[in-house]
Amino acid sequence: MLRFVIFLAVLNSVVVDSFAFDNDLEYSLQRKKNGQPVVSDSWMVSAANPYAVKAGAKILAKGGTAADAMVAVQSVLGLVEPQSSGIGGGAFLIWYDATSGQITTLDGRETASRHVTPQLFQDASGEPLKFFEAVVGGKSVGVPGTPALMLDAHKRWGRLSWSSLFEPGISLAKSGFKVSPRLSMLVSRDKKHLTQFERTAAYFYPGGKPIKAGDIVKNLSYANTLHGLASDQGASFYKGEIAKDVVNTVQSAAGNPGRLDVKDLAGYRVKERSAVCITYRDLDVCGMGPPSSGGLTVGQILGMLENYDLAKMGPNSPEAWRLIGDASRLAFADRGRYMADSDFVLVPVKGLLNKKYLNNRATLLNQKRALKTVSPGNPIVDIAHAFADDESIELPSTSHISIVDQYGNALSMTTTIENAFGSRLMTQGGFLLNNEMTDFSFRAIKDGVPIANRVEPGKRPRSSMAPTIVLKNGKPYLVIGSPGGSRIIGYVAKAIIAYVDWGMTVQEVVSMPHLINRFGTYDLEKNTKAEMMKGPLSIAGFEVKSRGLNSGLHAIAVYEDRLEGGADPRREGLAYGNR
């Protein structure tokens, strides 16, 4: 294995205390602290919170599949990490089936109410609302897709009984969980919005004071909700009492009500989509297609960079990062022009991933300095050329789950309620509702031309979530994904490069300091050795800025005789498997 000087320095973890650990997880904690991958014989789960990891591990140890474990993991994440994901949000899932060798992708993205108009987030004069004017309240809430996705995955690939998968979450909600430092910090930062609605304030600010790290918090309402899901397979969520509660919460939101109704929930369906795959070196990199832009944009970045010997350059090379940065900018230009919900917009998927097209785009990188400007390319086809560039806003939150089971199945799922704490609306059922509608462009038209990602009834907003399974010789090689808003794409792309081209271990990959370029400015992760690239990249012509870059990469590397897992040191999660 190659060794590198700059990029293997492990970041200071801000959330790796022992608030939720027991002896079963101590090995995983120590490996993470030491910058080493967790090693397992046959199954593994890597996710964003130790409680959730342990819940998934219990299911896998009982003979459950990766789909079974995901249900348990997601149920617990919605309790202990409510700012990032939950049953009030949506998710994208990629599944590798060991029996058939097939990749399946499921779209559990939220949908817009059938009552919305393209002017949803515009004021009386037609100008876009300020972001938090749109976010906080009922207007931003889309129909949640996560419960339906959980059920769909279990019906397809589960082995254990549906009801048993909720037992860890129900038990923890009743007995109480210890508040993590990360949750405590985010609650204290968001007092203005979390205290705007009475039910939300009562939960996160009991007695007017924020919950703090180490506090034991119970959520009996959420326990009852999970019990309902376990009992009726989600029927109450979309057509029963939970659905009525969701609708009432949205429509009665003081100051910013929404129009979501019971028919919107009753009509929700998970959609199986075609996987988006591209060859990179001798591998197949498979991700989620529209309405996610993640798979396409990651694929475009890798497709352009395949023309260059990144392995020879190494991770300390300014030239390598120039290429990665500008390839990302070119891919993001295409993303802004062409990518949206393919049920509403003709997205030129094949054209965007066409090797000839990407090779032509890559020739733009054949210079020694940063590109002065970038613009969308002209992929083969079609009507999509008639759309204007997008102006949507995405702020980082979200969570990622990677699981491999003893049967050889692999699951990569990125799950979200969008902004931290979503709409800030908590239902009587004890869970937060998403603000995913703000992932649409606030403008509907630009210079007289419609924007592909504009708001429309029943439409799913474009996402950057990029759950990914990398295959080698048709079998899982790397299972990975991350939260982080539109930076997800860069996190995942560079992680794949680090693993494939630079020979890093899976823990080194997720710990590596970030260098991310989307729209021209090169973001370097502050207080890390990534900042050593500031001078070289500035000389190359980039605008460079140091900032916090809080990813949440969770990854599993698959070998013939073992699994190796990594969990992002920037968050409190772990990788755990049998030994």
Secondary structure, DSSP 8 states (H G I E B T S, - for coil): ----SSTT-----SS-SSTT--HHHHHHHHHHHTT--EEESS-EEEES-HHHHHHHHHHHHTT--HHHHHHHHHHHHHHH-TTT--TTSEEEEEEE-TTT--EEEEEE--B--TT--TTTTB-TTS-B--HHHHHSSSTT--B--HHHHHHHHHHHH--S-TGGGGHHHHHHHHH-EE--HHHHHHHHHTHHHHTSSHHHHHHHSGGGS---TT-EE--HHHHHHHHHHHHHTTHHHHHSHHHHHHHHHHHT-TTS-----HHHHHT---EEE--EEEEETTEEEEE--TTBSHHHHHHHHHHHHTTS-HHHH-TT-HHHHHHHHHHHHHHHHHHHHH-S-TTTS---HHHHH-HHHHHHHHGGG-SSS--S-------S-SGGGG-B----------EEEEEE-TTS-EEEEEEE-SSTTTTS-B-TTS-B---GGGGSBS-SEETTEEBTTB--TT----B----EEEEETTEEEEEE---SGGGHHHHHHHHHHHHHTS---HHHHHHS--EEESSSEEEEETTSGGGGGHHHHHHTT-EEEEE------EEEEE-SS-EEEEE-TTSS-EEEE--
